[in-house]
């Protein structure tokens, strides 16, 4: 019996040794890197407005991210087929009533693809009866906050070029309003290579993406059970179209209890060379140092593509032109924060939500080492024991002998 046990134990140990050799290390990270630089208000000596240019140079190409709070917080993503392309800003025209053409990429023929994301409005509504934005009654809504009318702090001296981060912080221009003592901010982070964020929701990013973190802090709700929602508007060349996708996984090591990744991707048409994405996990957080217990569910709603108009105050007109609705596709999506089972904003006075904005294919999460090991143990152990037991029985049968010993 001892020999049987040793034989079975040998095969089990051999199996787990092979498993450990295969999965002991994380899959190698993508080696592709970009040279990233940040420039504040290029070509302007004043800090009365904010325009941040993030230039990510790759191998024979460049991604330009143009962030601005001239009007609603906006990012224009421009992909060029040159590592020498540059951003040109005509400030006189940009700050005039007719800004069309004020922002351009030089040389113009290097521009292969462009898109924009505008964080247009914040809705506040009474979530007593339902947290679902689409089911709320008209009477449940408070007056909308138009982010294009906010007053934004200057970024002068606040751009972290080493950490490649910058934070746009705004307050309502309405003195004494709900947002006067509180604020909304958008923290932007640029990346040189692939990696995973340390803070929740631990988004996996690549060198082709940037991260934006939307934060509401200290805002006075106008109701005891106020819920908030963010309206996001996108602009896309008509050679492509936006599609909302949901990706689900059982792997929750990095974001416990959150099993869904949502992404708004552009699908090229007519052999267009470009595509882009807005990707997020369906989770927000009610604390600056977020823990699992601070998770707030966020819900997204169907993409709106009919009768959508671009915000009047935004740099998108300076880049795409004044009549952009005729030449570009405009779409909108709403994301609400909080559910019937989670606390209302008033209890913590803080809310953060993160997303990735980038060019090309969005990052794809694979099963983590821990989950693979758990699945292997759960599914592999019975099979290994069965095989090891069969082998042990076969070996034992060949070695059968009688306990009788003849007397000499």
C-alpha positions in Angstrom: 0.0 0.0 0.0 2.9 2.4 0.7 4.2 1.7 -2.8 0.8 2.5 -4.3 0.6 5.8 -2.4 4.1 6.8 -3.4 3.3 6.0 -7.1 0.1 8.1 -7.0 1.9 11.0 -5.1 4.6 11.0 -7.7 2.2 11.5 -10.6 0.3 14.3 -8.8 3.5 16.1 -8.0 4.7 15.7 -11.6 1.4 17.2 -12.9 1.6 20.2 -10.6 5.3 20.7 -11.4 4.3 21.0 -15.1 1.4 23.4 -14.3 3.7 25.5 -12.2 6.3 25.7 -15.0 3.6 26.8 -17.5 1.9 29.4 -15.3 4.3 30.6 -12.7 5.0 33.7 -14.7 2.7 36.3 -16.1 2.6 36.5 -19.9 5.3 38.8 -21.1 4.2 42.4 -21.5 4.1 44.0 -24.9 7.6 45.4 -25.6 6.4 48.3 -27.8 7.2 51.7 -26.4 6.5 55.3 -27.4 8.4 58.4 -26.5 5.9 60.6 -24.7 6.1 64.4 -24.1 3.7 66.9 -22.6 3.4 70.5 -23.6 1.1 73.2 -22.0 -0.4 75.9 -24.2 2.2 75.5 -27.1 3.0 78.8 -28.7 1.3 80.9 -26.0 2.8 82.8 -23.1 -0.5 83.1 -21.2 -2.2 80.6 -18.8 -5.7 82.1 -19.1 -6.9 79.0 -20.9 -5.9 75.3 -20.9 -4.6 73.3 -23.8 -2.4 70.3 -23.1 -0.6 68.5 -26.0 0.5 64.9 -25.4 2.8 63.7 -28.2 3.5 59.9 -28.3 6.1 59.1 -30.9 6.4 55.6 -32.1 8.2 53.8 -35.0 7.3 55.9 -38.0 4.1 57.2 -36.5 2.8 59.6 -33.8 -0.4 59.8 -31.7 -1.3 63.4 -30.7 -3.7 63.8 -27.8 -5.0 67.4 -27.5 -6.8 68.0 -24.2 -8.5 71.3 -23.5 -11.0 72.9 -21.2 -11.8 75.7 -23.7 -15.4 75.0 -23.4 -16.3 71.4 -22.4 -13.4 69.2 -21.4 -12.3 67.5 -24.7 -9.6 65.3 -26.1 -8.9 65.2 -29.8 -6.9 62.1 -30.9 -5.0 62.5 -34.1 -2.9 59.6 -35.5 -0.2 60.4 -38.1 2.0 58.2 -40.3 5.1 60.3 -39.4 7.3 60.5 -36.4 8.0 64.2 -37.2 4.4 65.5 -37.3 3.7 68.5 -35.2 0.7 70.4 -33.6 0.0 74.0 -34.8 -2.4 76.2 -32.8 -3.6 79.6 -34.1 -4.5 81.1 -30.8 -6.1 84.3 -32.1 -8.5 82.2 -34.2 -9.0 79.6 -31.5 -10.2 82.2 -29.0 -12.4 84.0 -31.6 -16.1 83.3 -32.3 -15.1 81.4 -35.5 -12.4 78.9 -34.4 -12.6 76.5 -37.4 -9.1 75.5 -38.5 -7.4 77.0 -35.5 -5.9 73.6 -34.5 -4.2 71.5 -37.1 -1.5 68.8 -37.6 1.5 69.5 -39.8 2.2 68.3 -42.4 -1.6 67.8 -43.2 -1.0 64.8 -45.4 0.5 62.9 -42.5 -2.8 62.8 -40.7 -4.4 59.4 -41.2 -7.1 59.3 -38.5 -8.8 61.5 -36.0 -11.6 61.3 -33.4 -12.7 63.2 -30.3 -14.3 62.6 -27.0 -16.2 65.4 -25.2 -17.2 65.2 -21.6 -20.3 67.4 -22.1 -22.7 67.3 -19.2 -23.4 66.0 -15.7 -27.0 65.0 -14.9 -28.4 64.9 -11.4 -31.6 63.1 -10.6 -33.6 61.7 -7.7 -32.8 58.0 -7.4 -35.3 57.2 -4.7 -37.5 55.1 -7.0 -34.9 53.9 -9.4 -31.2 54.4 -10.1 -31.7 53.6 -13.8 -31.3 56.8 -15.7 -33.5 55.6 -18.5 -36.4 54.9 -16.2 -36.3 58.2 -14.2 -39.2 60.5 -14.8 -38.8 64.0 -16.1 -39.8 65.4 -12.7 -36.9 63.4 -11.1 -34.2 65.5 -12.9 -32.6 68.6 -11.5 -31.2 71.3 -13.9 -28.3 69.8 -15.9 -24.7 70.9 -15.3 -23.1 72.0 -18.6 -19.4 71.4 -18.2 -18.7 73.9 -21.0 -19.9 76.6 -18.7 -17.6 75.6 -15.8 -14.6 77.7 -14.7 -11.4 75.6 -14.9 -8.2 76.1 -12.9 -5.0 77.0 -14.8 -2.6 74.1 -15.5 0.3 76.5 -15.4 3.0 74.9 -13.2 0.8 71.8 -12.5 1.7 69.6 -15.4 3.8 66.6 -14.1 6.0 65.9 -17.1 8.0 63.2 -15.2 4.8 61.3 -14.2 3.1 62.3 -17.4 0.0 63.5 -15.6 -2.2 66.6 -15.5 -5.4 67.5 -13.7 -8.1 69.8 -15.0 -10.2 71.0 -12.1 -13.4 73.0 -12.6 -16.1 74.6 -10.5 -19.5 75.9 -11.6 -19.7 79.5 -12.7 -22.9 79.8 -10.7 -21.9 81.3 -7.4 -23.6 79.6 -4.5 -24.6 76.6 -6.6 -24.0 72.9 -5.8 -20.7 72.8 -7.5 -19.3 76.0 -6.0 -17.9 74.5 -2.9 -17.2 71.2 -4.6 -15.5 70.4 -7.9 -15.2 68.2 -10.9 -11.8 67.1 -12.2 -10.4 65.1 -15.1 -6.9 63.7 -14.4 -5.1 62.7 -17.5 -2.2 60.1 -17.6 -0.1 59.3 -20.6 1.8 56.0 -21.0 5.0 55.0 -22.7 4.4 51.2 -22.6 2.0 48.5 -21.6 1.3 47.9 -17.9 -1.5 47.7 -15.4 -2.5 50.5 -13.0 -1.9 50.0 -9.4 -5.1 51.7 -8.1 -8.5 50.3 -8.7 -10.0 49.5 -11.2 -6.5 48.4 -12.3 -7.0 49.0 -16.0 -4.6 47.4 -18.4 -3.1 50.0 -20.7 -0.8 50.1 -23.7 1.5 52.6 -25.3 -1.3 53.5 -27.6 -3.6 54.8 -24.8 -4.1 57.4 -22.2 -6.2 57.3 -19.0 -8.7 59.8 -17.8 -10.1 59.8 -14.3 -13.4 61.7 -13.7 -13.7 62.8 -10.1 -16.6 64.6 -8.2 -15.5 65.9 -4.8 -17.4 67.8 -2.2 -20.4 68.6 -4.5 -23.6 69.4 -2.5 -26.4 67.1 -3.8 -29.7 68.8 -4.4 -31.6 65.8 -3.0 -31.3 63.2 -0.3 -30.9 60.4 -2.8 -29.3 62.2 -5.7 -27.7 60.1 -8.4 -25.3 61.5 -11.0 -24.6 60.6 -14.6 -22.0 61.7 -17.1 -22.8 62.5 -20.8 -20.0 61.7 -23.3 -20.1 62.9 -26.9 -17.8 61.4 -29.6 -16.9 62.7 -33.0 -15.9 60.2 -35.7 -15.0 60.4 -39.4 -17.9 59.0 -41.4 -15.5 56.4 -42.9 -16.0 54.7 -39.5 -18.8 54.2 -37.0 -19.0 53.7 -33.3 -20.1 50.4 -31.7 -20.8 49.8 -28.0 -19.4 46.4 -26.8 -19.6 44.4 -23.6 -16.9 42.0 -22.5 -17.5 39.6 -19.6 -15.0 37.5 -17.7 -14.9 35.3 -14.6 -11.5 36.7 -13.8 -11.9 39.2 -10.9 -8.5 39.1 -9.3 -7.7 42.7 -10.3 -11.2 44.2 -9.7 -13.1 42.0 -7.3 -16.8 41.5 -8.0 -16.6 43.4 -11.3 -17.0 41.0 -14.2 -17.7 43.4 -17.1 -15.6 45.6 -19.3 -17.4 48.0 -21.6 -15.9 49.7 -24.6 -16.9 52.1 -27.3 -14.9 51.3 -30.4 -14.8 52.8 -33.9 -15.1 50.3 -36.7 -13.4 51.4 -40.0 -15.3 51.4 -43.3 -14.0 51.6 -46.9 -10.5 50.5 -45.9 -10.0 53.3 -43.5 -6.6 53.0 -41.7 -7.7 54.1 -38.3 -9.7 53.0 -35.3 -10.0 54.1 -31.7 -11.6 53.1 -28.4 -13.0 54.3 -25.1 -12.8 51.5 -22.6 -13.8 51.2 -18.9 -14.8 48.8 -16.2 -18.4 49.0 -14.9 -17.2 50.3 -11.5 -16.7 53.7 -9.8 -15.4 54.3 -6.4 -16.5 56.4 -3.4 -13.0 57.0 -1.9 -9.8 58.5 -3.0 -7.9 55.5 -1.7 -10.3 53.1 -3.2 -10.8 49.6 -1.6 -13.1 46.9 -2.6 -15.7 48.1 -0.1 -15.8 51.5 -1.9 -17.0 50.1 -5.1 -20.0 51.8 -6.7 -21.7 50.2 -9.7 -21.9 52.2 -12.9 -24.3 51.6 -15.6 -24.1 52.6 -19.3 -26.9 53.1 -21.7 -27.4 52.5 -25.4 -25.4 54.5 -27.8 -27.3 57.4 -29.3 -26.5 58.2 -32.9 -29.7 59.9 -34.1 -30.1 63.7 -33.8 -26.9 64.0 -31.8 -25.2 67.4 -32.0 -21.7 68.5 -31.0 -21.4 70.7 -28.0 -21.3 74.4 -28.9 -18.3 75.2 -26.7 -15.4 72.8 -27.4 -12.2 72.6 -29.3 -13.7 70.1 -31.7 -14.9 72.9 -33.9 -11.4 74.3 -34.1 -10.1 70.9 -35.3 -12.9 69.4 -37.3 -14.6 72.6 -38.6 -17.8 74.5 -37.8 -20.2 72.3 -39.8 -18.8 69.0 -38.5 -22.2 67.3 -38.2 -22.4 67.2 -42.0 -19.0 65.6 -42.4 -18.5 63.6 -39.2 -20.6 61.2 -37.2 -21.6 62.4 -33.7 -22.7 59.9 -31.1 -23.4 60.2 -27.3 -23.5 57.8 -24.4 -24.6 58.2 -20.8 -23.0 56.6 -17.8 -24.7 56.7 -14.4 -23.2 56.0 -11.0 -24.8 54.0 -8.1 -27.5 51.4 -7.9 -30.3 50.5 -5.6 -27.9 48.4 -3.5 -25.2 51.0 -3.2 -25.0 54.2 -1.3 -26.0 57.6 -2.7 -23.3 60.1 -3.4 -24.3 62.2 -0.3 -22.9 59.6 2.1 -19.3 60.0 1.0 -19.2 63.2 -1.1 -16.7 61.6 -3.4 -16.9 59.7 -6.7 -14.3 58.6 -9.2 -14.5 56.7 -12.5 -11.7 55.8 -14.9 -11.5 55.1 -18.6 -8.9 54.5 -21.3 -8.8 56.5 -24.6 -6.6 55.2 -27.3 -5.8 54.4 -30.9 -6.1 51.0 -32.5 -7.3 47.8 -30.8 -8.3 48.2 -27.1 -6.3 46.2 -24.5 -7.5 42.7 -23.8 -7.4 41.2 -20.4 -6.5 37.5 -20.2 -7.0 35.1 -17.3 -4.6 35.9 -14.4 -2.2 33.4 -12.9 -4.2 33.1 -9.8 -7.5 32.2 -11.6 -5.7 29.8 -13.9 -4.2 28.0 -10.9 -7.6 27.8 -9.1 -9.2 26.4 -12.3 -6.4 23.9 -12.7 -6.7 22.7 -9.1 -10.5 22.5 -9.3 -10.7 20.7 -12.7 -7.3 19.0 -12.9 -7.0 17.3 -9.5 -9.8 14.7 -10.0 -8.5 13.8 -13.4 -4.9 13.5 -12.1 -6.1 11.3 -9.2 -8.1 9.1 -11.6 -5.1 8.6 -14.0 -2.7 8.1 -11.1 -5.0 5.6 -9.5 -5.3 3.6 -12.7 -1.6 3.6 -13.3 -1.0 2.5 -9.7 -3.5 -0.4 -10.0 -1.9 -1.6 -13.2 1.6 -1.5 -11.7 0.3 -3.3 -8.6 -1.3 -6.1 -10.6 2.0 -6.8 -12.4 3.8 -7.0 -9.1 1.3 -9.3 -7.3 2.9 -12.1 -5.2 1.8 -14.7 -2.6 2.5 -14.3 1.1 3.1 -18.1 1.3 6.8 -19.0 1.7 7.7 -22.7 1.4 9.5 -24.4 4.3 13.0 -25.5 3.5 
